[in-house]
Amino acid sequence: MSSVSSGALDTAGLARRLQATLDEEIGARETTGATADLSLDGEPIWSGASGASDPVAGTPMTPGATFPIYSITKTFTAVSALRLARSGVVVLDDNIARWLPGLAYAGDVSLRQLLAQTAGVFNYSLLPDYHADVLARPSDPWRFADFVEHAAAKPLDFSPGTGWNYSNTGYTLARHILEQATGRSFGALIEQTITDPLGLANTRGLETLDQMQTVVPGYSTLFAAGGSQERSDVRSLYHPGWCGTGLLAATGPDLCRFFDAVFDGTLLDENERSQMLTLTRVPGMHPPAVEPSYGLGIMADPGAPQLELGHGGGGPGWNLRASHWPSFHGRRLSLSVLCNHDADEAWPIGRALSDTLSAVLTGLPAPGPG
């Protein structure tokens, strides 16, 4: 099921080609179902869905369904920090000792380095104890003090500013600082700085198990008994508090609107966008990225034929992608793919959709699924 808005590309043929691509991709992959959205030059051009929301009940996925967006939340965190810095609520280059005086390295690490993943803070996702506790008590998450004790209190992986590592712990500390600086919960400060100004009615914080019931079912074998491969809906099991970084729920249309607003000047001015896009090359190779890089809460590939910006997300039950191309065949493109199974499939599905749109814009035959 899908729809295409009015405009130069408002044709039934475009909708059929995009929907056929999505259907073929879902049919060829593990994921239960997905929604996908595209906007071009700031205008929504297509919203589609394929597969099942609830395969047991036979409920189809519907466009505009709400998903937990996992690490795509980091882009919201960074944008919020930049907007708070504009008004002097925080100073990105100040050290974090004011907010976290108990950390041995607090006088050497800045909020900017936490957001850029250049602080060297150990990543709690690498801890066997973290994963063991998620499995043993998925509904009873660590508190902030636990994240500090188990991960943030460890020695730095490198001297701040001299390297790069993906650190969920670093974003846990950044979330805490922003909450302390504003006196608001994470969800409330995102509302204040982003969703209310943009009118994003379907983006909100997830902080309780009850709130997890408001999102589309998410399927995983992670909590299956006896090592079976049976998929189960994790919403009643997995507490969002296990995401120490903070967790938002959003729809595909809201994500496209958000990324459009980040880069069209609505949310960030030119200087703030320049700060966000001051990139550090990520160590190693991460195909299909040519030059995988990271800014402030943003993944980037400046070596790609067309610069791609965005962020991915994944965890128990869901896998997600949001991307923005400042110049996609001369047009501004935002894309989201939200899957309700935790196989790592949102990125290749997104590539297939962008390839199909590229074929439409350039008049080439659309590529097949893959």
C-alpha positions, -999 to 999 in steps of 0.1 A, spaced: 0 0 0 14 34 -9 7 70 -18 24 97 -38 18 134 -32 11 161 -59 40 176 -78 62 170 -108 66 134 -99 30 128 -90 24 98 -113 9 64 -107 40 50 -124 64 63 -98 43 49 -70 41 15 -87 79 14 -92 87 24 -56 61 1 -42 73 -28 -64 109 -23 -52 98 -23 -16 76 -54 -20 105 -72 -38 130 -63 -11 107 -74 18 98 -106 0 135 -114 -4 146 -106 32 141 -117 67 123 -86 79 87 -89 89 76 -56 74 87 -21 67 76 14 60 94 37 36 92 74 29 108 98 5 107 136 2 122 156 -27 131 193 -23 113 193 11 80 178 -4 68 144 5 67 124 -27 59 88 -15 49 69 16 47 31 14 46 0 34 50 -37 28 48 -70 48 32 -74 81 28 -54 113 16 -85 131 23 -117 111 4 -139 135 -28 -119 132 -22 -112 96 -22 -74 101 -5 -56 72 21 -29 78 6 5 71 24 38 59 31 62 87 34 35 115 54 46 145 87 29 154 114 32 180 142 47 161 172 36 182 204 54 173 188 78 148 179 94 181 216 106 182 210 131 154 181 146 174 204 148 205 231 166 185 207 190 169 191 198 203 226 204 217 234 228 189 202 247 194 207 249 232 243 262 226 228 289 204 210 303 234 239 297 258 222 269 278 253 248 271 287 255 256 299 227 234 336 233 239 334 235 277 346 205 296 320 183 312 333 186 348 304 209 357 279 182 350 299 151 358 325 161 384 329 125 396 345 113 363 383 112 364 385 126 328 357 151 330 381 180 329 396 168 296 364 159 277 340 184 260 304 180 251 313 185 215 337 155 217 309 134 232 286 143 203 314 137 177 324 104 192 360 117 196 361 117 234 374 82 238 347 71 262 343 33 265 312 20 247 289 1 270 277 -20 240 310 -39 242 303 -51 277 294 -88 281 277 -79 314 254 -54 297 242 -80 272 239 -106 299 217 -83 320 195 -74 291 188 -111 285 184 -119 322 161 -89 331 150 -72 299 122 -53 318 145 -39 345 172 -17 329 203 -2 343 200 33 358 223 62 349 245 54 378 249 18 365 260 30 331 286 52 348 298 25 371 301 -2 344 312 19 314 318 56 319 341 51 348 365 30 327 397 46 314 394 64 281 401 44 249 424 73 237 432 109 246 402 131 238 403 145 203 430 121 190 408 92 178 373 81 171 351 53 185 314 48 184 303 51 220 268 48 233 282 56 267 293 90 253 258 98 242 245 86 276 266 112 292 256 138 266 219 131 273 225 135 311 242 168 305 214 182 284 188 170 309 206 187 337 212 219 318 175 223 309 158 206 339 138 186 314 135 149 306 151 138 274 117 135 256 107 170 269 138 187 257 135 172 223 99 185 222 112 220 232 140 222 207 128 202 177 94 186 176 73 215 188 90 240 164 86 217 135 51 204 144 62 168 144 32 153 161 43 117 158 78 120 174 81 115 211 102 101 239 100 64 249 107 59 286 84 32 299 72 -3 289 37 11 286 49 36 261 65 8 241 30 -5 234 23 26 213 48 16 186 45 -10 158 53 -46 170 90 -54 168 102 -90 163 133 -107 175 147 -141 184 168 -125 212 145 -135 240 134 -169 226 135 -197 251 159 -226 248 179 -211 220 150 -215 195 147 -192 165 111 -183 172 104 -146 167 85 -128 194 72 -93 198 96 -76 222 75 -46 232 63 -61 265 98 -73 274 124 -48 263 125 -17 285 136 15 266 158 23 296 184 -1 283 191 26 257 211 49 280 214 73 251 177 81 252 151 66 228 126 83 206 97 70 186 89 85 152 72 79 118 89 79 84 72 112 74 84 128 106 120 116 100 120 130 64 107 163 77 133 164 104 163 157 81 149 182 56 147 208 84 182 201 96 198 209 63 174 235 48 181 261 75 149 256 94 165 241 125 202 249 122 218 280 107 248 278 84 274 279 111 256 252 131 253 230 100 291 235 94 298 224 130 276 193 125 294 184 93 329 188 106 337 152 99 361 126 113 371 96 92 358 64 108 386 38 112 384 7 90 363 -1 60 325 -1 61 311 -10 27 293 2 8 305 35 22 335 49 4 348 73 31 327 65 62 328 95 84 310 110 114 302 146 125 280 157 154 254 129 155 255 124 118 270 96 96 284 108 63 301 94 32 319 123 15 335 99 -9 303 87 -25 293 100 -59 265 119 -42 271 130 -6 249 110 18 242 121 53 221 104 80 221 78 107 211 42 112 196 25 142 190 -10 154 183 -30 185 159 -58 197 129 -59 174 137 -31 149 162 -19 123 161 15 108 177 40 84 173 78 77 193 95 50 196 129 34 213 138 1 219 176 -3 222 170 -41 206 139 -54 207 144 -92 205 181 -84 175 177 -59 174 175 -21 163 140 -11 154 126 23 146 89 28 136 67 57 132 29 60 118 15 92 117 -23 97 100 -42 125 126 -70 127 162 -67 139 179 -81 109 203 -55 95 182 -48 64 171 -12 64 202 1 46 201 -22 16 163 -16 13 170 21 13 197 17 -14 172 -2 -36 146 26 -32 171 54 -40 183 34 -70 148 32 -83 142 69 -78 176 76 -95 164 56 -125 132 77 -126 150 110 -123 176 101 -150 153 82 -173 172 49 -169 156 15 -165 150 7 -128 174 -18 -113 161 -51 -101 159 -61 -64 191 -70 -46 
